[in-house]
Amino acid sequence: MMEEEELEFVEELEAVLQLTPEVQLAIEQVFPSQDPLDRADFNAVEYINTLFPTEQSLANIDEVVNKIRLKIRRLDDNIRTVVRGQTNVGQDGRQALEEAQKAIQQLFGKIKDIKDKAEKSEQMVKEITRDIKQLDHAKRHLTTSITTLNHLHMLAGGVDSLEAMTRRRQYGEVANLLQGVMNVLEHFHKYMGIPQIRQLSERVKAAQTELGQQILADFEEAFPSQGTKRPGGPSNVLRDACLVANILDPRIKQEIIKKFIKQHLSEYLVLFQENQDVAWLDKIDRRYAWIKRQLVDYEEKYGRMFPREWCMAERIAVEFCHVTRTELAKIMRTRAKEIEVKLLLFAIQRTTNFEGFLAKRFSGCTLTDGSLQKKLESPPPSTNPFLEDEPAPETEELATEKGDLDQPKKPKAPDNPFHGIVSKCFEPHLYVYIESQDKNLGELIDRFVADFKAQGPPKPNTDEGGAVLPSCADLFVYYKKCMVQCSQLSTGEPMIALTTIFQKYLREYAWKILSGNLPKTTTSSGGLTISSLLKEKEGSEAAKFTLEELCLICGILSTAEYCLATTQQLEEKLKEKVDVSLIERINLTGEMDTFSTVISSSIQLLVQDLDAACDPALTAMSKMQWQNVEHVGDQSPYVTSVILHIKQNVPIIRDNLASTRKYFTQFCIKFANSFIPKFITHLFKCKPISMVGAEQLLLDTHSLKMVLLDLPSIGSQVVRKAPASYTKIVVKGMTRAEMILKVVMAPHEPLVVFVDNYIKLLTDCNTETFQKILDMKGLKRSEQSSMLELLRQRLPAPPSGAESSGSLSMTAPTPEQESSRIRKLEKLIKKRL
């Protein structure tokens, strides 16, 4: 029973001493200890085993027990001391709390006393300053009253003086007095409810009305609207009247300006009536000469009469421009059939010169038409050869003849605020100019065609660089001239019409001059002709391009590349010249695609020519008796033939495409993509092959691989590293040919080793290629069937979906079946021939 009670006591004690992990962690941080007895996971059995690991250690058990008892005694003493120390803690805490509460009450009482004293101080300050505030208000009201009475006195006296001076026409004194009276009257707006103030305000308005009518009458008397006779000079009275009009209602000023300008231009309307001979476009200079004389006459006689800020000279010029634009538009509508291109361009040139003259002399501050003040943002820096400043009208023709598209750019002049103020009237008739340019460009293209036929193809190029046809530079120089000229005439719809003309003749140049002069081949790609079959029957080689024809193709390619780049720059420049709202309608992408097509056709012709030159050598390779080859020697004759053709063609093409290296690289890549598959196809036709024959073919294949890798720099004194994209294609294709020959050279027994070797060497292995290799080895069909079955078993399983595609491909004819059909057709045609 005692043991059971002790066990229960131990369990209860362990339950009580079971602490949470957080509490245990806190204890370890406050009282760090290395004693095993202080650990939370203390195990008595493990501790005893640590103290007594062996039976011999039990000899000092008494000593260990005494140490533990001593430790227990010390712990009991420590616990007793701590418990006794905590007996008085509660009483001390209560005493400290009471003292804190007393201190808080005392502090609250002091704060209340301070608040009461502050309120008393504020009340005392208010009582002291109350009288001072009353005095301040009284002073402010008194000052306002005195000021208002002074203003009232000034207003009353000023109104009386204003009325008297108005009757005596003393406009100089009135100008100063009226401004002062109006300033003083502004102070009485809040007093308009007082009858006397309202009466003074009405008298001021009446005086202003009377002044306006009186000044208008004075100007009408000085500058009568009927007749053209003018006084000898301005009077001081009118000059002072203008100063008064500046202060009056703006309508008075506008009426004075309107009447003066109308009277000033009345002679112009009579001299240049629609039925007068000087009114037509051929004498348009006389209009601008007349207004220049009138401006000089105005400055001499009336320059000091009107205030400078009225800008009367500019207003006269602007009104003259509006009248001239209306009159010219009317007479051109009436005599539209008489307008010729030269006459129209002459009138536009003289008009734009006059607008430039106005821009130099006037600031354009009086222009009210926002469309005339429209300013375009300056374009960003560009490498566009069309970007240089347009030449002045008198030097434009000279610059065009030189054809200099790369002149250093000049700083752009500020925009002309008067641009189009008169010349806008010519825009509806610019179709005459557009039609003329259409006709001129058509004649230019025809001349290019005739010159090409007369001069023949360009000479072979011996220098580094491409032979660009000179006609393309002439075309774009003419384009620039037209664009600059049209942008000076209009930046609206006529520019869109001119762009359409440009597009038309860019396409014509591409087809008539470039594509139309490419040499024609006797065989079309993928097709047959009678001449090709006859030449094949006679055993002659396919027709090759001559040296002149190769140079011509390269020249056309270089020209198309120049046209492509320049057309893109032309599009950018047109977008800069045209109105912002019409930019989206400028698009020369179709024409750039046309030049890209010419480039592709030229490259394809060069590839076909070299490819066709190599065909007889490949045919000779496939017809050799490879099973009879007894020893491996130097490279075979067909390899020498292929290398010879490459060395004949490639240096010529490279030298003539030196200025367009990227297209020479494209030529090399396309030739490799065409020649290597064709070489592998002819390789499969070499059957049967002996071991020695396969070794000879492997040597030949390696020789061709080295030649193809060196193709871009073959025959060149400067050796350049071939482009990585080209090298990758050659290495991949020719390595596949080498692997095919290595499989052919391998013994076909044991079968498993042969099949595994095939799968290992050819990454794109399939049963069709495997069967071709077996044919090259000369194995019988009975032997091939077991090997094909073994290959199908050892090939990795195709991904899902590939089976269905494979089953579909079985129904379609294979390339070999298709080529056998073509050969049968060729034989049939030859027999009939």
Secondary structure, 3 states (H helix, E strand, C coil): CHHHHHHHHHHHHHHHCCCCHHHHHHHHHHCCCCCHHHCCCCCHHHHHHHHCCCHHHHHHHHHHHHHHHHHHHHHHHHHHHHHHHCCCHHHHHHHHHHHHHHHHHHHHHHHHHHHHHHHHHHHHHHHHHHHHHHHHHHHHHHHHHHHHHHHHHHHHHHHHHHHHHHHHCCHHHHHHHHHHHHHHHHCCHHHCCCHHHHHHHHHHHHHHHHHHHHHHHHHHHHCCCCCCCCCCCCCHHHHHHHHHHHHCCHHHHHHHHHHHHHHHHHHHHHHCCCCCHHHCHHHHHHHHHHHHHHHHHHHHHHCCCCCHHHCHHHHHHHHHHHHHHHHHHHHHHHCHHHCCHHHHHHHHHHHHHHHHHHHHHCCCCCCCCHHHHCCCCCCCCCCCCCCCCCCCHHHHHHHHHHCCCCCCCCCCCCCCCCCCCCHHHHHHHCHHHHHHHHHHHHHHHHHHHHHHHHHCCCCCCCCCCCCCCHHHHHHHHHHHHHHHHHHHHCCCHHHHHHHHHHHHHHHHHHHHHHHHHCCCCCCCCCCCCHHHHHHHHHCCCCCCCCHHHHHHHHHHHHHHHHHHHHHHHHHHHHHHHCCHHHHHHCCCHHHHHHHHHHHHHHHHHHHHHHHHHHHHHHHHHHHCCHHHCCCCCCCCHHHHHHHHHHHHHHHHHHHHCCCCHHHHHHHHHHHHHHHHHHHHHHHHCCCCCCHHHHHHHHHHHHHHHHHHHCHHHCCCCCCCCCCHHHHHHHHHHHHHHHHHHHHHHCCCCCHHHHHHHHHHHCCCCCHHHHHHHHHHHCCCHHHHHHHHHHHHHHCCCCCCCHHHHHHHHHHCCCHHHHHHHHHHHHHHHHHHC
